[in-house]
Amino acid sequence: MKPNFEPFSDIPGTTIFTIEKSREGFHLNQFCMSLRSEENRKRFLADGPAYLAEWPLTDEQKQAVIDRDFQKMLDLGGNVYFLSKIFASEGLSYVQAVSTMTDMNAEEYQAMMVAGGRNIEGWRSKKERGEA
């Protein structure tokens, strides 16, 4: 029986990594895993578009990687644990990378998390925010 993730689709900022997302992002996530190799990291950082051309990613996935648009990569099937290979290759911390998916800089994001995380008000439902 397939789980029903529909109730979670109304939560702002929530991307559910489903089997469909896994299939959509398979090559993107495999590309990310290739960055475990120092040689591949060097090649990617030296000429990202050329390295990405070796992978059967969609044009939209390639552009998201080039732009370092981590939220877009999540939307296109990327898994944050695989995507971490990209930002780690550039010496970014998890906090620095994840803050790019918010309206905060890394210091503001870290302070928010240390203080207990995002206030739930306005984040319970897209309908509450007028988005749905």
C-alpha positions in Angstrom: 0.0 0.0 0.0 1.4 3.4 -1.0 1.5 6.0 1.8 -0.7 9.1 1.4 1.6 12.1 1.5 -1.2 14.5 0.4 -1.8 15.9 3.9 1.8 17.1 3.9 1.5 19.0 0.6 -0.2 21.9 2.5 2.8 22.5 4.8 4.9 25.5 3.5 8.6 24.7 2.8 8.1 20.9 2.9 9.4 18.7 0.2 8.5 15.0 0.7 11.1 12.7 -0.8 8.8 10.1 -2.4 9.6 7.2 -4.6 8.5 9.4 -7.5 11.0 12.1 -6.4 13.6 9.4 -6.0 13.1 8.3 -9.6 13.0 11.9 -10.9 16.3 12.8 -9.1 18.1 9.5 -9.6 20.8 10.9 -11.9 21.1 14.1 -10.0 21.7 12.2 -6.8 24.2 9.9 -8.5 26.1 12.9 -9.8 26.2 14.2 -6.2 27.6 10.9 -5.0 30.3 11.1 -7.6 31.7 14.1 -5.7 32.9 11.8 -3.0 36.0 11.3 -5.2 38.6 14.1 -4.9 39.3 13.8 -8.7 35.6 14.3 -9.5 35.3 17.3 -7.1 38.3 19.0 -8.8 36.8 18.4 -12.2 33.4 19.7 -11.2 34.8 22.8 -9.5 37.1 23.5 -12.4 34.4 23.3 -15.1 30.9 22.5 -13.7 29.0 22.6 -17.0 31.5 20.2 -18.7 31.4 17.8 -15.8 27.6 18.0 -15.7 27.4 17.3 -19.4 28.6 13.7 -18.6 25.5 13.1 -16.6 22.0 12.4 -18.0 20.4 15.2 -15.9 17.6 17.3 -17.3 18.5 20.8 -18.4 16.6 22.2 -15.4 18.5 20.0 -13.0 21.8 21.1 -14.6 20.9 24.7 -14.3 19.9 24.3 -10.7 23.3 22.8 -9.9 25.1 25.6 -11.8 23.0 28.2 -9.9 23.5 26.3 -6.6 19.8 26.6 -6.2 19.4 23.9 -3.6 15.6 24.3 -3.2 15.2 23.8 -6.9 17.4 20.7 -6.7 15.1 19.4 -4.0 12.1 20.2 -6.1 13.6 18.3 -9.0 14.2 15.1 -7.0 17.4 15.9 -5.2 17.8 14.5 -1.7 19.5 16.8 0.8 21.9 14.1 2.0 23.2 13.7 -1.6 23.1 17.5 -2.3 25.4 18.0 0.7 28.2 16.6 -1.5 27.9 19.8 -3.6 28.1 22.3 -0.9 30.7 20.3 1.0 32.8 20.3 -2.2 32.8 24.1 -2.0 33.6 24.2 1.7 30.2 25.3 2.8 28.7 24.1 6.0 25.2 22.6 6.2 24.0 25.8 7.9 25.4 27.9 5.1 23.8 25.8 2.4 20.4 25.4 4.0 20.2 29.1 4.8 20.1 29.7 1.1 16.7 28.0 1.0 15.4 30.7 3.4 15.1 34.4 3.6 17.9 34.5 6.1 21.7 34.6 5.9 23.7 31.8 7.6 24.1 33.7 10.9 20.4 34.5 11.2 19.5 30.9 10.3 21.9 29.4 12.8 20.6 31.8 15.6 17.0 30.8 14.7 17.8 27.1 15.0 19.7 27.5 18.2 16.7 29.4 19.6 14.5 26.5 18.9 13.7 26.7 15.2 11.2 28.5 13.1 8.1 29.9 14.8 5.2 27.7 13.7 2.8 30.6 13.2 2.2 31.1 9.5 4.0 27.8 8.7 1.2 25.3 9.5 -0.7 25.6 6.2 -0.3 27.2 2.8 -4.0 28.1 3.0 -3.3 30.1 6.2 -0.7 32.0 4.2 -3.0 32.5 1.3 -0.9 30.3 -1.0 -3.3 27.6 -1.8 
